[in-house]
C-alpha cells in the first residue's frame, strides 16, 4: 500500500469524523493525510449497506470512491460465486476485488487480473486484511493475458464506459471486448461468466453469444442489478435456461424457465379482475416471461401488453408483489378531477396505460405514499381502469 503506518493510523482514528469538518484541518498537517482520510470515509460510507463485512474491516483501503460505487454488493457477489465450476477461477476484470474475494470463498485457487496498478496494490493489501490467502494478483490487461492464465472458470465484468466516461451500450464497445477473447477462454476452461449491463436486450446479446447455456437476471429489492451470461464449451441443445432472482428485504424470489417455454405459452386473458392482483418482480419482467408466469401460477393476464395478473385465490409464492383488490374504477377525465377526494395519497403504477405516473399524479393531485396502491392499466377488452389495492406481499 502507498500509505505509511502513521497515515494509516490517522485514517483509522478519524473514520467516524464528519468529512467536511475534517477537511478544515488539512493545513494542520504537512502531508495529504486529511485528504486521503476523507476519501476513505466517503468510500466506506458508500459500502456501509452494500458490503457490511468489508465495512466492518477497518484495515481495508479503497483505491477510489468510484470503485465503491461500481463494485458488486454482498448480495450479488455470493450469488455469482455459486455459478463457478471446477477448482480454479480467473477474474479478468478485478476492480475493487469484491467479486474476486467471494469467488475465493467458493473456489480453491483464484487469479485477480486488473490493468490499474493502484487497484492491484489495494487488492493485495485488502485480500490479506480479509484473510483471503488463495488469491494471486496480476497487474495486466485482460486481453493480453487471456491465453496465459489457465482456469476452470473465467469471469469478466467489462467496462461499459469509455476513457472519457461516456456510457457505451454495444457489447463490441465493452472493454475488454469479450467477443474477441471468448473462444480462447472457452478452449482453455470449462465455463465463462460475463456480466452485462442490466439495460441490455437479452435476445440481442444471445445472438452475439451463441455459446450461452444459462442467463441469470439478478435484482436486489426489486431493482435489476445484473445480467449474467454463462457460456460453456458446447451447447448440448438450443435450449437456454433463464434464471430470475429477486433478493427482497425478507425473502428470495426465484423463477426459472426455458426460452422455448415462454414462446409456446398460451395464457388466459381476461377483462375481469378477481380478488387479487399480481405484479412480477423486475427480474421476471426483464427476462420477458410475460406469458409463462401466468400459466405457472394459474393466473389470468389482464392484457397482452399490461403484464399484470389476477386470480380469486391468493398465490403465496408468486415471484413479485401480490395485492388485494379493493375497487375497480373506470378511467375518465371526470374521475381524475374527483379521485383525490377519496384517495388523497397513494403509490401509483402504470402498466400499458395512456398516461405516465407523473402525468397521472399531476392531473389527479394524489400525493405519493401511504398504504393504498393504484394500478392504472388496460384490460383485455381495451377498457382503461384504475385498480385500488392494498399490498399483501
C-alpha positions, 0 to 999 in steps of 0.5 A, spaced: 500 500 500 502 507 498 500 509 505 505 509 511 503 506 518 502 513 521 497 515 515 494 509 516 493 510 523 490 517 522 485 514 517 483 509 522 482 514 528 478 519 524 473 514 520 467 516 524 469 524 523 464 528 519 468 529 512 467 536 511 469 538 518 475 534 517 477 537 511 478 544 515 484 541 518 488 539 512 493 545 513 494 542 520 498 537 517 504 537 512 502 531 508 495 529 504 493 525 510 486 529 511 485 528 504 486 521 503 482 520 510 476 523 507 476 519 501 476 513 505 470 515 509 466 517 503 468 510 500 466 506 506 460 510 507 458 508 500 459 500 502 456 501 509 449 497 506 452 494 500 458 490 503 457 490 511 463 485 512 468 489 508 465 495 512 466 492 518 474 491 516 477 497 518 484 495 515 481 495 508 483 501 503 479 503 497 483 505 491 477 510 489 470 512 491 468 510 484 470 503 485 465 503 491 460 505 487 461 500 481 463 494 485 458 488 486 454 488 493 454 482 498 448 480 495 450 479 488 457 477 489 455 470 493 450 469 488 455 469 482 460 465 486 455 459 486 455 459 478 463 457 478 465 450 476 471 446 477 477 448 482 480 454 479 477 461 477 480 467 473 477 474 474 479 478 468 476 484 470 478 485 478 476 492 480 475 493 487 476 485 488 469 484 491 467 479 486 474 476 486 474 475 494 467 471 494 469 467 488 475 465 493 470 463 498 467 458 493 473 456 489 480 453 491 485 457 487 483 464 484 487 469 479 485 477 480 487 480 473 486 488 473 490 493 468 490 499 474 496 498 478 493 502 484 487 497 484 492 491 484 496 494 490 489 495 494 487 488 492 493 485 495 493 489 501 485 488 502 485 480 500 490 479 506 486 484 511 480 479 509 484 473 510 483 471 503 490 467 502 488 463 495 488 469 491 494 471 486 494 478 483 496 480 476 497 487 474 495 486 466 490 487 461 485 482 460 486 481 453 493 480 453 493 475 458 487 471 456 491 465 453 496 465 459 492 464 465 489 457 465 482 456 469 476 452 470 472 458 470 473 465 467 469 471 469 469 478 466 465 484 468 467 489 462 467 496 462 461 499 459 464 506 459 469 509 455 476 513 457 472 519 457 466 516 461 461 516 456 456 510 457 457 505 451 451 500 450 454 495 444 457 489 447 463 490 441 464 497 445 465 493 452 472 493 454 475 488 454 471 486 448 469 479 450 467 477 443 474 477 441 477 473 447 471 468 448 473 462 444 480 462 447 477 462 454 472 457 452 478 452 449 482 453 455 476 452 461 470 449 462 465 455 463 465 463 462 461 468 466 460 475 463 456 480 466 452 485 462 449 491 463 442 490 466 439 495 460 441 490 455 436 486 450 437 479 452 435 476 445 440 481 442 446 479 446 444 471 445 445 472 438 452 475 439 453 469 444 451 463 441 455 459 446 450 461 452 447 455 456 444 459 462 442 467 463 441 469 470 437 476 471 439 478 478 435 484 482 436 486 489 429 489 492 426 489 486 431 493 482 435 489 476 442 489 478 445 484 473 445 480 467 449 474 467 451 470 461 454 463 462 457 460 456 460 453 456 464 449 451 458 446 447 451 447 447 448 440 448 441 443 445 438 450 443 435 450 449 437 456 454 435 456 461 433 463 464 434 464 471 430 470 475 432 472 482 429 477 486 433 478 493 427 482 497 428 485 504 425 478 507 425 473 502 428 470 495 424 470 489 426 465 484 423 463 477 426 459 472 424 457 465 426 455 458 426 460 452 422 455 448 417 455 454 415 462 454 414 462 446 409 456 446 405 459 452 398 460 451 395 464 457 388 466 459 386 473 458 381 476 461 377 483 462 375 481 469 379 482 475 378 477 481 380 478 488 387 479 487 392 482 483 399 480 481 405 484 479 412 480 477 418 482 480 423 486 475 427 480 474 421 476 471 419 482 467 426 483 464 427 476 462 420 477 458 416 471 461 410 475 460 406 469 458 409 463 462 408 466 469 401 466 468 400 459 466 405 457 472 401 460 477 394 459 474 393 466 473 389 470 468 393 476 464 389 482 464 392 484 457 397 482 452 401 488 453 399 490 461 403 484 464 399 484 470 395 478 473 389 476 477 386 470 480 380 469 486 385 465 490 391 468 493 398 465 490 403 465 496 409 464 492 408 468 486 415 471 484 413 479 485 408 483 489 401 480 490 395 485 492 388 485 494 383 488 490 379 493 493 375 497 487 375 497 480 374 504 477 373 506 470 378 511 467 375 518 465 377 525 465 371 526 470 374 521 475 381 524 475 378 531 477 374 527 483 379 521 485 383 525 490 377 526 494 377 519 496 384 517 495 388 523 497 395 519 497 397 513 494 403 509 490 401 509 483 403 504 477 402 504 470 402 498 466 400 499 458 396 505 460 395 512 456 398 516 461 405 516 465 405 516 473 407 523 473 402 525 468 397 521 472 399 524 479 399 531 476 392 531 473 389 527 479 393 531 485 394 524 489 400 525 493 405 519 493 405 514 499 401 511 504 398 504 504 393 504 498 396 502 491 393 504 484 394 500 478 392 504 472 392 499 466 388 496 460 384 490 460 383 485 455 377 488 452 381 495 451 377 498 457 382 503 461 381 502 469 384 504 475 385 498 480 385 500 488 389 495 492 392 494 498 399 490 498 399 483 501 406 481 499 
